[in-house]
Amino acid sequence: MFKELNPLLHSELRLAVVSLLISVESADFVYIKEQTKATAGNLSVQLDKLQKAGYIKVEKGFKGKMPRTTCSITPEGVSAFEEYVKALRSYLGDKI
């Protein structure tokens, strides 16, 4: 009856990051941090977990002399998010 929820995406911050990235081509670290209201340290850890799972791509570079980290969602991340939403809907039934 109920589908298993992906434990990697069931974390509030990781779900927020993936939800944000699914709607944009890419986003930089500062923007993600502001939107999720996460601390830099916690966000870094969660981005690393998502990257290791293959759900996001993280690119490090510079904008002028300032370091810049940019994230984008991968096709695997899109699939995982869609499956998560589908599983969540199984819990809600006809309520949505």
C-alpha positions as CSV (number, residue, x, y, z in Angstrom):
1,M,0.0,0.0,0.0
2,F,2.6,2.6,1.1
3,K,5.7,3.0,-1.0
4,E,9.0,3.4,0.8
5,L,10.2,7.0,1.1
6,N,13.8,7.6,-0.1
7,P,15.7,8.2,3.2
8,L,18.2,10.4,1.4
9,L,15.5,12.8,0.3
10,H,13.4,12.5,3.4
11,S,15.8,14.8,5.2
12,E,14.2,18.3,5.3
13,L,17.3,20.2,4.1
14,R,18.2,17.7,1.3
15,L,14.6,17.7,0.1
16,A,14.6,21.5,0.1
17,V,17.9,21.6,-1.9
18,V,16.6,19.1,-4.5
19,S,13.2,20.9,-4.7
20,L,15.0,24.2,-5.3
21,L,17.4,22.8,-7.9
22,I,14.7,21.0,-9.9
23,S,13.2,24.3,-10.8
24,V,16.4,26.1,-11.9
25,E,19.3,25.4,-14.3
26,S,21.8,25.9,-11.4
27,A,22.2,27.7,-8.2
28,D,25.2,29.0,-6.3
29,F,25.9,28.0,-2.7
30,V,25.0,31.4,-1.3
31,Y,21.6,31.4,-2.9
32,I,20.8,27.9,-1.7
33,K,22.0,28.8,1.8
34,E,19.7,31.9,1.8
35,Q,16.7,30.0,0.4
36,T,17.0,27.1,2.8
37,K,18.1,29.2,5.8
38,A,20.8,26.5,6.5
39,T,24.1,27.1,8.1
40,A,27.1,26.9,5.7
41,G,28.5,23.9,7.5
42,N,25.3,21.9,7.5
43,L,24.5,22.8,3.9
44,S,28.0,21.7,2.8
45,V,27.5,18.3,4.5
46,Q,24.1,17.8,2.9
47,L,25.4,18.9,-0.6
48,D,28.2,16.4,-0.3
49,K,25.7,13.6,0.5
50,L,23.6,14.5,-2.5
51,Q,26.6,14.7,-4.7
52,K,27.9,11.3,-3.6
53,A,24.5,9.8,-4.3
54,G,24.7,11.2,-7.8
55,Y,21.6,13.5,-7.3
56,I,23.4,16.8,-7.8
57,K,26.5,18.1,-9.6
58,V,28.8,20.5,-7.7
59,E,31.2,22.7,-9.5
60,K,33.7,24.9,-7.8
61,G,35.3,27.9,-9.4
62,F,35.8,31.6,-9.1
63,K,33.8,34.7,-10.0
64,G,36.5,37.2,-10.2
65,K,38.7,36.5,-7.2
66,M,35.9,35.1,-5.1
67,P,35.4,31.4,-4.8
68,R,32.0,30.2,-6.1
69,T,30.3,26.8,-5.7
70,T,27.5,26.1,-8.2
71,C,25.0,23.2,-7.9
72,S,22.7,21.6,-10.5
73,I,20.5,18.6,-10.4
74,T,21.4,15.5,-12.4
75,P,19.0,13.2,-14.3
76,E,19.3,10.7,-11.4
77,G,18.3,13.5,-9.0
78,V,15.3,14.3,-11.1
79,S,14.2,10.6,-11.1
80,A,14.8,10.2,-7.4
81,F,12.7,13.4,-6.7
82,E,9.9,12.2,-8.9
83,E,9.9,8.8,-7.3
84,Y,9.9,10.5,-3.8
85,V,6.9,12.6,-4.8
86,K,5.1,9.5,-6.2
87,A,5.8,7.6,-2.9
88,L,4.6,10.5,-0.8
89,R,1.4,10.7,-2.8
90,S,0.7,7.1,-1.8
91,Y,0.5,8.2,1.8
92,L,-1.9,11.1,0.9
93,G,-4.2,9.1,-1.3
94,D,-7.1,11.1,-2.7
95,K,-6.4,14.1,-0.5
96,I,-4.3,15.9,-3.2
